[in-house]
Amino acid sequence: MRTKVFIHTNESKTSNAVKTRLVAMLEKANFLVTDKFDKSINLLVCVGGDGTFLQAAHEYNFPDVPFIGINTGHLGFFQEIMPNQLDEFIYHYNTNKYRIQKITTVQAEIKTKEATHRLVGINEIQIKGPSTSSTHLNISISGSFIERFSGDGILVSTPSGSTAYNYSLGGCIVDPRINLLQVTPIAPINTTAYRCFTSSIVMPAELTLQVELDDYTKDTSLTLIYDGMPIVYDNIESVNFTMAKETINLLRFDSYDFWAKVKSKFI
Ligand code: NAD
């Protein structure tokens, strides 16, 4: 059976040129390239940067099909190969010299007076106040009260999102083979007026992070930002963060090593 491939690209000229080259090479190697994303495809190729990968995973609703990323962006943390490695990619795929890295995700269940909403994040979900004023949140982990947070907000990162915004906020880098969620404060206030943790909290994947508005907060709106995309919710009652059931199957060559990638991209 021929391998059916769907190629997602961002709008850039470079990505489109890589796509054109890849289509010709795949067809020569007897792959079937389709313009339509559906359940019958065997491989999803994503040409762009990390943002393109995140966008594709959301747009196609976390499909089971393996993803492989070709990096035409800047960092390319999720992207496995460079545009000059297309031959190698086809050879490795055809000779089964690859494995699947499961990317886990985080979900936020947002209860408002009117309804319950759900968001899924691949890198992270942030919760922030509706304005530039500091926000005050009561935070518990699976029923155990932890702190009254004061500051800009908090970010709940997945292991693979730990190298993204979480890292810029001073959170730690997590090997994606570990199943956990990392809760990182965004500009926490730590004075005699307000006291809260200034470091990240790491919690096991099976626990729930519960967030409620402080009793004195008059504005009951909050902004939830999943993988950089913001949504404002009004009349918030609570927000619960847990690991989500959605996963992404990233195709990695046998030579892939998480820590080698960290070193090559960050140091
Ligand atoms: P973007 O263009 O703002 O990306 C910012 C940078 O984050 C890019 O260089 C991207 O390659 C990198 N990045 C994304 N995911 C990564 C990961 N898992 N590990 C290492 N680097 C990663 O927006 P985008 O490309 O659409 O990506 C969205 C992500 O950008 C968000 O999920 C958030 O984590 C990150 N972000 C980071 C900062 C910051 O570090 N100050 C600010 C805003 C957003």
Residues whose N, C-alpha, C, O or C-beta is under 5 A from the ligand:
A	BS01	NAD	D50 G51 H74 L75 G76 F77 N123 S160 G161 T163 A164 Y165 S168 D227 G228
